[in-house]
Amino acid sequence: MIKKYLMCGLTGWCMEVFWTGMGSALRKDKKLTSNTSIWMFPIYATAIIIEPLSRRLCSKKRNAVNRGIIYSLCIFATEFCSGSFLKKRGCCPWDYSKAKFNINGVVRLDYLPVWFIVGLIYEKLLCPDVSRT
């Protein structure tokens, strides 16, 4: 379990570094500067809950669209709770308040496609043996 927790945290960090680096490319930063926060490791590591959820969803023959939407909702909930908690303490590493589709500055609804894909990536990492539809 500790190995999977660490794997989820590191995977999340790597995806975030890639994502913020691509954002730098869009801003024409030739250095492709990336960033993350130490707070993000335990937040990404909570993706470990996808394993039992995935096993249950796959056993009920849910297709990838249904599973991805469910994972996205779980990620939104985690992002909202952790972001709200950290924001109250003045240490939230992200601020979406200027984004069009934000909720309290801690969730961006337009990230749904991103979280959809991230959820399916975590599913594949955590449950490589599960047959999917």
TORKOL-4160 file (C-alpha; in steps of 0.2 Angstrom, whole numbers, padded with zeros to 4 digits, m for minus):
133
<pt num="1" X="0000" Y="0000" Z="0000"/>
<pt num="2" X="0014" Y="0012" Z="0004"/>
<pt num="3" X="0022" Y="0008" Z="m0013"/>
<pt num="4" X="0006" Y="0013" Z="m0022"/>
<pt num="5" X="0004" Y="0029" Z="m0011"/>
<pt num="6" X="0021" Y="0034" Z="m0016"/>
<pt num="7" X="0018" Y="0029" Z="m0034"/>
<pt num="8" X="0002" Y="0040" Z="m0035"/>
<pt num="9" X="0011" Y="0055" Z="m0027"/>
<pt num="10" X="0026" Y="0054" Z="m0039"/>
<pt num="11" X="0015" Y="0051" Z="m0054"/>
<pt num="12" X="0005" Y="0067" Z="m0049"/>
<pt num="13" X="0020" Y="0077" Z="m0047"/>
<pt num="14" X="0027" Y="0072" Z="m0064"/>
<pt num="15" X="0010" Y="0075" Z="m0073"/>
<pt num="16" X="0010" Y="0093" Z="m0064"/>
<pt num="17" X="0027" Y="0097" Z="m0069"/>
<pt num="18" X="0023" Y="0092" Z="m0087"/>
<pt num="19" X="0007" Y="0102" Z="m0087"/>
<pt num="20" X="0014" Y="0118" Z="m0080"/>
<pt num="21" X="0029" Y="0116" Z="m0092"/>
<pt num="22" X="0017" Y="0115" Z="m0107"/>
<pt num="23" X="0008" Y="0130" Z="m0100"/>
<pt num="24" X="0025" Y="0139" Z="m0100"/>
<pt num="25" X="0027" Y="0134" Z="m0119"/>
<pt num="26" X="0010" Y="0142" Z="m0122"/>
<pt num="27" X="0017" Y="0158" Z="m0114"/>
<pt num="28" X="0032" Y="0157" Z="m0126"/>
<pt num="29" X="0044" Y="0153" Z="m0111"/>
<pt num="30" X="0058" Y="0144" Z="m0120"/>
<pt num="31" X="0064" Y="0137" Z="m0104"/>
<pt num="32" X="0048" Y="0128" Z="m0102"/>
<pt num="33" X="0048" Y="0132" Z="m0083"/>
<pt num="34" X="0038" Y="0120" Z="m0072"/>
<pt num="35" X="0033" Y="0121" Z="m0054"/>
<pt num="36" X="0024" Y="0111" Z="m0041"/>
<pt num="37" X="0022" Y="0111" Z="m0022"/>
<pt num="38" X="0027" Y="0099" Z="m0008"/>
<pt num="39" X="0008" Y="0100" Z="m0003"/>
<pt num="40" X="0004" Y="0092" Z="m0020"/>
<pt num="41" X="0012" Y="0075" Z="m0016"/>
<pt num="42" X="m0001" Y="0069" Z="m0003"/>
<pt num="43" X="m0015" Y="0077" Z="m0013"/>
<pt num="44" X="m0010" Y="0067" Z="m0028"/>
<pt num="45" X="m0006" Y="0052" Z="m0017"/>
<pt num="46" X="m0024" Y="0051" Z="m0012"/>
<pt num="47" X="m0027" Y="0044" Z="m0030"/>
<pt num="48" X="m0024" Y="0027" Z="m0021"/>
<pt num="49" X="m0043" Y="0027" Z="m0018"/>
<pt num="50" X="m0045" Y="0024" Z="m0037"/>
<pt num="51" X="m0040" Y="0006" Z="m0035"/>
<pt num="52" X="m0055" Y="m0001" Z="m0025"/>
<pt num="53" X="m0066" Y="0011" Z="m0034"/>
<pt num="54" X="m0059" Y="0004" Z="m0051"/>
<pt num="55" X="m0061" Y="m0014" Z="m0046"/>
<pt num="56" X="m0079" Y="m0011" Z="m0041"/>
<pt num="57" X="m0083" Y="m0001" Z="m0057"/>
<pt num="58" X="m0075" Y="m0013" Z="m0069"/>
<pt num="59" X="m0084" Y="m0028" Z="m0060"/>
<pt num="60" X="m0100" Y="m0019" Z="m0064"/>
<pt num="61" X="m0095" Y="m0018" Z="m0082"/>
<pt num="62" X="m0095" Y="0001" Z="m0082"/>
<pt num="63" X="m0087" Y="0008" Z="m0098"/>
<pt num="64" X="m0072" Y="0020" Z="m0099"/>
<pt num="65" X="m0083" Y="0036" Z="m0101"/>
<pt num="66" X="m0093" Y="0032" Z="m0085"/>
<pt num="67" X="m0077" Y="0027" Z="m0075"/>
<pt num="68" X="m0069" Y="0043" Z="m0081"/>
<pt num="69" X="m0083" Y="0054" Z="m0076"/>
<pt num="70" X="m0084" Y="0046" Z="m0059"/>
<pt num="71" X="m0065" Y="0048" Z="m0057"/>
<pt num="72" X="m0066" Y="0066" Z="m0062"/>
<pt num="73" X="m0080" Y="0069" Z="m0049"/>
<pt num="74" X="m0068" Y="0061" Z="m0036"/>
<pt num="75" X="m0054" Y="0072" Z="m0041"/>
<pt num="76" X="m0064" Y="0088" Z="m0041"/>
<pt num="77" X="m0070" Y="0083" Z="m0023"/>
<pt num="78" X="m0052" Y="0080" Z="m0017"/>
<pt num="79" X="m0046" Y="0096" Z="m0026"/>
<pt num="80" X="m0060" Y="0106" Z="m0018"/>
<pt num="81" X="m0058" Y="0099" Z="0000"/>
<pt num="82" X="m0039" Y="0100" Z="0000"/>
<pt num="83" X="m0039" Y="0117" Z="m0009"/>
<pt num="84" X="m0051" Y="0124" Z="0004"/>
<pt num="85" X="m0042" Y="0117" Z="0018"/>
<pt num="86" X="m0025" Y="0124" Z="0012"/>
<pt num="87" X="m0033" Y="0141" Z="0007"/>
<pt num="88" X="m0040" Y="0144" Z="0025"/>
<pt num="89" X="m0022" Y="0142" Z="0031"/>
<pt num="90" X="m0015" Y="0153" Z="0018"/>
<pt num="91" X="m0004" Y="0139" Z="0009"/>
<pt num="92" X="m0014" Y="0134" Z="m0006"/>
<pt num="93" X="m0002" Y="0132" Z="m0020"/>
<pt num="94" X="m0015" Y="0136" Z="m0033"/>
<pt num="95" X="m0027" Y="0150" Z="m0036"/>
<pt num="96" X="m0041" Y="0148" Z="m0050"/>
<pt num="97" X="m0050" Y="0164" Z="m0044"/>
<pt num="98" X="m0047" Y="0172" Z="m0061"/>
<pt num="99" X="m0052" Y="0157" Z="m0071"/>
<pt num="100" X="m0070" Y="0158" Z="m0079"/>
<pt num="101" X="m0077" Y="0142" Z="m0072"/>
<pt num="102" X="m0070" Y="0142" Z="m0055"/>
<pt num="103" X="m0078" Y="0137" Z="m0038"/>
<pt num="104" X="m0071" Y="0147" Z="m0024"/>
<pt num="105" X="m0054" Y="0148" Z="m0033"/>
<pt num="106" X="m0049" Y="0130" Z="m0029"/>
<pt num="107" X="m0058" Y="0120" Z="m0043"/>
<pt num="108" X="m0059" Y="0124" Z="m0062"/>
<pt num="109" X="m0074" Y="0115" Z="m0070"/>
<pt num="110" X="m0065" Y="0117" Z="m0087"/>
<pt num="111" X="m0052" Y="0105" Z="m0081"/>
<pt num="112" X="m0065" Y="0090" Z="m0082"/>
<pt num="113" X="m0056" Y="0083" Z="m0098"/>
<pt num="114" X="m0039" Y="0083" Z="m0089"/>
<pt num="115" X="m0046" Y="0075" Z="m0073"/>
<pt num="116" X="m0055" Y="0062" Z="m0084"/>
<pt num="117" X="m0039" Y="0057" Z="m0092"/>
<pt num="118" X="m0029" Y="0058" Z="m0076"/>
<pt num="119" X="m0042" Y="0046" Z="m0068"/>
<pt num="120" X="m0040" Y="0033" Z="m0081"/>
<pt num="121" X="m0021" Y="0035" Z="m0081"/>
<pt num="122" X="m0022" Y="0031" Z="m0062"/>
<pt num="123" X="m0034" Y="0017" Z="m0065"/>
<pt num="124" X="m0022" Y="0009" Z="m0077"/>
<pt num="125" X="m0007" Y="0011" Z="m0065"/>
<pt num="126" X="m0016" Y="0005" Z="m0050"/>
<pt num="127" X="m0026" Y="m0009" Z="m0058"/>
<pt num="128" X="m0016" Y="m0016" Z="m0072"/>
<pt num="129" X="m0024" Y="m0033" Z="m0070"/>
<pt num="130" X="m0042" Y="m0027" Z="m0071"/>
<pt num="131" X="m0052" Y="m0031" Z="m0087"/>
<pt num="132" X="m0060" Y="m0015" Z="m0094"/>
<pt num="133" X="m0074" Y="m0012" Z="m0106"/>
